[in-house]
Amino acid sequence: MELKTLFSPMKIGSCTIPNRTVVPAMVANMCPDNGKASEQYIRYHEEKAKGGWGLIITENYRVNPTAGGYPHICGLWDESQIESHKRFTDTIHQYESKVFCQIYHAGRQANHFVNGGVQPMSCSPIADAWNKEIPRELTTEEVEQIVRDFANTASNAKKAGFDGIEIHAAHGYLIHQFLSPNCNHRIDKYGGSYDNRVRILQEVIAMCREAVGPDFPIMVR
């Protein structure tokens, strides 16, 4: 069987992917609590790049210190984290693979055991079926700050040498929570109608675009 298309290049925005094989985001839980890339994390992804994958999408990077749903996942909310992730992207690029940084906020799928005792937060105080912990309802101002957190993380991902970002708006995480009328019972500009529920995602995309410039690839999951 000839697989000419599979192993031919393709473009996502300005980024040329060497072939059409993609490693989707999968949580590795290999990083310290400070969000920096550990050597184990770097070597784990290096083996994928050695195998010839065209595009590697990372696990979900926290957009602020309390945004994670797992204890040992990465983050790029602070510039002090950039250096370790630059070592990561430099390693991947040795093998001509491209790497996108998935960014997210877990919302009510976080819990106080993995976020330093902080109560999880969401669009509305409705417990997650998996996590069971009742989240605190975000204020309008806090939602606006989280939008800025996404943009800041996107900017830091670009500085760290990533080839693009993927905004995680699925799997029951915070943006998905806002999109769903089942858990979004807000009465401010981020709740109620479909246009209001989707507002946070539109703002995240727009602010991330402003942060990274017109040519940097942005995907939404």
ChimeraX attribute file (.defattr): number of C-alpha atoms within 10 A of each C-alpha:
attribute: neighborCount
match mode: 1-to-1
recipient: residues
	/A:1	3
	/A:2	6
	/A:3	7
	/A:4	9
	/A:5	10
	/A:6	13
	/A:7	16
	/A:8	13
	/A:9	14
	/A:10	15
	/A:11	12
	/A:12	14
	/A:13	13
	/A:14	12
	/A:15	14
	/A:16	15
	/A:17	22
	/A:18	19
	/A:19	20
	/A:20	15
	/A:21	17
	/A:22	16
	/A:23	15
	/A:24	12
	/A:25	16
	/A:26	11
	/A:27	13
	/A:28	17
	/A:29	14
	/A:30	19
	/A:31	19
	/A:32	14
	/A:33	17
	/A:34	15
	/A:35	26
	/A:36	22
	/A:37	23
	/A:38	17
	/A:39	13
	/A:40	12
	/A:41	18
	/A:42	20
	/A:43	14
	/A:44	13
	/A:45	21
	/A:46	20
	/A:47	13
	/A:48	17
	/A:49	23
	/A:50	13
	/A:51	11
	/A:52	16
	/A:53	22
	/A:54	25
	/A:55	24
	/A:56	22
	/A:57	21
	/A:58	21
	/A:59	20
	/A:60	25
	/A:61	28
	/A:62	25
	/A:63	26
	/A:64	19
	/A:65	17
	/A:66	21
	/A:67	25
	/A:68	28
	/A:69	24
	/A:70	20
	/A:71	18
	/A:72	18
	/A:73	23
	/A:74	31
	/A:75	32
	/A:76	29
	/A:77	23
	/A:78	17
	/A:79	14
	/A:80	13
	/A:81	19
	/A:82	22
	/A:83	14
	/A:84	16
	/A:85	26
	/A:86	18
	/A:87	16
	/A:88	23
	/A:89	23
	/A:90	15
	/A:91	17
	/A:92	24
	/A:93	16
	/A:94	12
	/A:95	17
	/A:96	16
	/A:97	26
	/A:98	25
	/A:99	27
	/A:100	24
	/A:101	29
	/A:102	27
	/A:103	26
	/A:104	28
	/A:105	29
	/A:106	29
	/A:107	28
	/A:108	32
	/A:109	27
	/A:110	27
	/A:111	26
	/A:112	13
	/A:113	13
	/A:114	17
	/A:115	18
	/A:116	12
	/A:117	10
	/A:118	13
	/A:119	17
	/A:120	28
	/A:121	26
	/A:122	28
	/A:123	28
	/A:124	21
	/A:125	19
	/A:126	19
	/A:127	18
	/A:128	19
	/A:129	11
	/A:130	9
	/A:131	14
	/A:132	12
	/A:133	19
	/A:134	19
	/A:135	22
	/A:136	18
	/A:137	20
	/A:138	18
	/A:139	15
	/A:140	13
	/A:141	9
	/A:142	11
	/A:143	16
	/A:144	15
	/A:145	12
	/A:146	19
	/A:147	21
	/A:148	18
	/A:149	23
	/A:150	27
	/A:151	25
	/A:152	21
	/A:153	28
	/A:154	33
	/A:155	22
	/A:156	23
	/A:157	29
	/A:158	21
	/A:159	16
	/A:160	22
	/A:161	21
	/A:162	25
	/A:163	26
	/A:164	24
	/A:165	25
	/A:166	21
	/A:167	23
	/A:168	23
	/A:169	20
	/A:170	14
	/A:171	12
	/A:172	20
	/A:173	22
	/A:174	23
	/A:175	25
	/A:176	23
	/A:177	24
	/A:178	29
	/A:179	26
	/A:180	17
	/A:181	14
	/A:182	10
	/A:183	19
	/A:184	21
	/A:185	18
	/A:186	21
	/A:187	10
	/A:188	11
	/A:189	14
	/A:190	23
	/A:191	23
	/A:192	17
	/A:193	14
	/A:194	13
	/A:195	13
	/A:196	18
	/A:197	25
	/A:198	18
	/A:199	18
	/A:200	23
	/A:201	21
	/A:202	14
	/A:203	16
	/A:204	21
	/A:205	19
	/A:206	13
	/A:207	19
	/A:208	24
	/A:209	18
	/A:210	13
	/A:211	19
	/A:212	22
	/A:213	12
	/A:214	11
	/A:215	12
	/A:216	19
	/A:217	20
	/A:218	21
	/A:219	15
	/A:220	13
	/A:221	10
